[in-house]
Amino acid sequence: MSRAEARAEAGPEAGAELGSEAGALETAGAGPVEPVARERERRLWWTFGLLRSEVTTTFRRWRTLALLGVLAAVPVLIGIAVKIETSDGGGVGPGGGANGPAFLTQITNNGLFLVFAALAATLPVFLPMAVGVIAGDAIAGEAGGGTLRYLLVAPTGRTRLLLAKYASTLAFCLLATLVVAVSALAVGALLFPLGDVTTISGTRISFGDGLLRALLIAVVVAASLVGLAALGLFISTLTSSGIAAMAATVGLLITVQILDTIPQLHAMQPYLFSHYWLSFADLLREPFYWDDIGRNLGLQALYAAVFGSAAWARFTAKDINA
């Protein structure tokens, strides 16, 4: 289904529901509704309808489903690779020792560690690239498909539309992270034993506490992508080509990742949005170590504020021709 067809299908339905609910608000009251209050209610329902339409349209696209499918396959591949490598009783990593990637050495003893290993493997590349595709296409894709002007014909407003686009991108960040975590948990339970979790600090916690920490880690990982989502949305307002916006966002992501590995640039690295991404591992300490996690969340909030404001300034002043 094309974007235009999806909009045509979602638009009238959302408008009909908004109209019926607005009518119910007028007839349900005992007395006349104040014009200001009625206008506020109408705008609120339009906002909710627009947000629902954006989220629905985003998640039923084949591109989005394909991205989620690839993300779900990563934990499967990691789990199978670890199972094959340890089938003869050897360890994970070079020489079967403890030199494997983060959390891989613990997977054979507890399948729950596959969740942490999968998030650590997908966060530097796969998850942010998927978010970059969705964010980069948010506005530019509509302009390139000729549906952006159609969206703005309705009493939506550019600010509401931009906020709805950003909210749908954040929803994708959360869902994509949960897809990786749930897939890893299912594969870990099928291929490896489950039980008490040994933290990085050496203490043992129950399996239930480990599950809660896995959920908290998934939320932190999703929050780590907030800054990139705002950056991609800003880039999306600069062009009318969805492919160009997606390529620019992913290219910038790769560039930042490279800069974060150059020792000579250590002074600027704490200000790169990806620098503290792997700090979620501190949630596996006993007690939690919040310093780097707090820096990560603060940095993401800063990027969201700066590039979100830049996206708003650009989009509200942009001449919409398509």
Backbone hydrogen bonds, N-H to C=O, Kabsch-Sander energy under -0.5 kcal/mol:
donor,donor_aa,acceptor,acceptor_aa,energy
6,A,2,S,-2.2
7,R,3,R,-2.5
8,A,4,A,-2.5
9,E,5,E,-2.1
10,A,6,A,-2.7
11,G,7,R,-3.2
13,E,9,E,-0.8
14,A,10,A,-2.5
15,G,11,G,-2.7
16,A,12,P,-2.8
17,E,13,E,-2.2
18,L,14,A,-2.4
19,G,15,G,-2.5
20,S,16,A,-2.6
21,E,17,E,-2.5
22,A,18,L,-2.3
23,G,19,G,-2.3
24,A,20,S,-2.0
25,L,21,E,-1.9
26,E,22,A,-1.4
27,T,23,G,-2.2
28,A,24,A,-2.2
29,G,25,L,-0.7
38,R,34,E,-2.8
39,E,35,P,-2.5
40,R,36,V,-2.2
41,E,37,A,-2.4
42,R,38,R,-2.5
43,R,39,E,-2.3
44,L,40,R,-2.2
45,W,41,E,-2.5
46,W,42,R,-2.1
47,T,43,R,-2.3
48,F,44,L,-2.3
49,G,45,W,-2.6
50,L,46,W,-2.6
51,L,47,T,-2.5
52,R,48,F,-2.5
53,S,49,G,-2.3
54,E,50,L,-2.5
55,V,51,L,-2.5
56,T,52,R,-2.6
57,T,53,S,-2.6
58,T,54,E,-2.4
59,F,55,V,-2.2
60,R,56,T,-1.1
61,R,58,T,-0.8
65,L,61,R,-2.1
66,A,62,W,-2.4
67,L,63,R,-2.3
68,L,64,T,-2.4
69,G,65,L,-2.1
70,V,66,A,-2.3
71,L,67,L,-2.3
72,A,68,L,-2.2
73,A,69,G,-1.4
74,V,70,V,-1.1
76,V,72,A,-0.7
77,L,73,A,-2.3
78,I,74,V,-2.4
79,G,75,P,-2.9
80,I,76,V,-2.5
81,A,77,L,-2.4
82,V,78,I,-2.5
83,K,79,G,-2.4
84,I,80,I,-2.6
85,E,81,A,-2.4
86,T,82,V,-1.9
87,S,84,I,-1.0
89,G,86,T,-1.7
96,G,93,G,-2.5
97,G,94,P,-1.2
100,G,92,V,-0.7
104,L,101,P,-1.6
105,T,101,P,-0.6
106,Q,103,F,-0.9
107,I,103,F,-0.6
107,I,104,L,-1.0
108,T,104,L,-0.5
109,N,106,Q,-0.7
110,N,106,Q,-1.6
111,G,193,P,-3.3
113,F,110,N,-1.7
114,L,111,G,-1.6
115,V,112,L,-1.4
116,F,112,L,-0.8
117,A,113,F,-2.6
118,A,114,L,-2.6
119,L,115,V,-2.1
120,A,116,F,-2.2
121,A,117,A,-1.8
122,T,118,A,-2.3
123,L,119,L,-2.2
127,L,122,T,-2.6
129,M,125,V,-2.2
130,A,126,F,-2.2
131,V,127,L,-2.3
132,G,128,P,-2.6
133,V,129,M,-1.9
134,I,130,A,-2.0
135,A,131,V,-3.0
136,G,132,G,-2.4
137,D,133,V,-1.4
138,A,134,I,-0.5
138,A,135,A,-1.0
140,A,136,G,-0.5
141,G,137,D,-1.1
143,A,139,I,-2.3
144,G,140,A,-2.8
145,G,141,G,-2.0
146,G,142,E,-0.6
146,G,143,A,-0.8
147,T,142,E,-2.2
148,L,142,E,-1.2
148,L,322,A,-0.6
151,L,147,T,-1.9
152,L,148,L,-1.6
153,V,149,R,-0.9
153,V,150,Y,-0.6
154,A,150,Y,-0.8
156,T,154,A,-3.5
157,G,154,A,-0.6
161,L,157,G,-2.1
162,L,158,R,-2.5
163,L,159,T,-2.5
164,A,160,R,-2.5
165,K,161,L,-2.3
166,Y,162,L,-2.3
167,A,163,L,-2.7
168,S,164,A,-2.3
169,T,165,K,-1.8
170,L,166,Y,-2.4
171,A,167,A,-2.2
172,F,168,S,-1.7
173,C,169,T,-2.1
174,L,170,L,-2.1
175,L,171,A,-2.6
176,A,172,F,-3.1
177,T,173,C,-1.8
178,L,174,L,-2.3
179,V,175,L,-2.4
180,V,176,A,-1.8
181,A,177,T,-2.3
182,V,178,L,-3.1
183,S,179,V,-2.2
184,A,180,V,-2.3
185,L,181,A,-2.4
186,A,182,V,-2.4
187,V,183,S,-2.4
188,G,184,A,-2.8
189,A,185,L,-2.2
190,L,186,A,-1.6
191,L,187,V,-2.3
192,F,188,G,-2.1
197,V,205,I,-2.5
199,T,197,V,-0.6
199,T,203,T,-3.1
200,I,284,L,-2.3
201,S,284,L,-0.6
202,G,199,T,-1.5
205,I,197,V,-2.7
210,G,206,S,-2.1
211,L,207,F,-2.1
212,L,208,G,-2.0
213,R,209,D,-2.2
214,A,210,G,-2.2
215,L,211,L,-2.2
216,L,212,L,-2.3
217,I,213,R,-2.7
218,A,214,A,-2.2
219,V,215,L,-1.9
220,V,216,L,-2.2
221,V,217,I,-2.7
222,A,218,A,-2.3
223,A,219,V,-2.4
224,S,220,V,-1.5
225,L,222,A,-1.4
226,V,223,A,-1.4
229,A,225,L,-2.1
230,A,226,V,-1.9
231,L,227,G,-2.2
232,G,228,L,-2.8
233,L,229,A,-2.0
234,F,230,A,-2.1
235,I,231,L,-2.2
236,S,232,G,-1.9
237,T,233,L,-1.0
237,T,234,F,-0.9
238,L,235,I,-1.4
239,T,236,S,-0.6
242,G,140,A,-0.5
242,G,240,S,-0.6
245,A,241,S,-2.1
246,M,242,G,-2.5
247,A,243,I,-2.6
248,A,244,A,-2.5
249,T,245,A,-2.3
250,V,246,M,-2.5
251,G,247,A,-2.7
252,L,248,A,-2.4
253,L,249,T,-2.1
254,I,250,V,-2.3
255,T,251,G,-2.2
256,V,252,L,-2.5
257,Q,253,L,-2.2
258,I,254,I,-2.1
259,L,255,T,-2.5
260,D,256,V,-1.8
261,T,258,I,-1.7
262,I,259,L,-0.9
265,L,262,I,-1.8
266,H,263,P,-1.6
268,M,265,L,-1.1
269,Q,265,L,-1.4
271,Y,268,M,-1.8
272,L,269,Q,-1.8
275,H,272,L,-1.7
277,W,274,S,-1.3
279,S,276,Y,-1.8
280,F,277,W,-0.8
281,A,278,L,-1.5
282,D,279,S,-2.2
283,L,280,F,-2.0
284,L,281,A,-1.9
285,R,282,D,-1.2
289,Y,282,D,-1.3
290,W,288,F,-0.6
294,G,290,W,-3.2
295,R,291,D,-2.1
296,N,292,D,-2.4
297,L,293,I,-2.6
298,G,294,G,-2.5
299,L,295,R,-2.4
300,Q,296,N,-2.4
301,A,297,L,-2.2
302,L,298,G,-2.0
303,Y,299,L,-2.4
304,A,300,Q,-2.5
305,A,301,A,-2.3
306,V,302,L,-2.7
307,F,303,Y,-2.6
308,G,303,Y,-0.5
308,G,304,A,-1.5
309,S,305,A,-1.8
310,A,306,V,-2.0
311,A,307,F,-2.3
312,W,308,G,-2.2
313,A,309,S,-2.7
314,R,310,A,-2.3
315,F,311,A,-2.8
316,T,312,W,-2.5
317,A,313,A,-0.8
318,K,315,F,-0.7
320,I,318,K,-0.8
321,N,319,D,-0.7
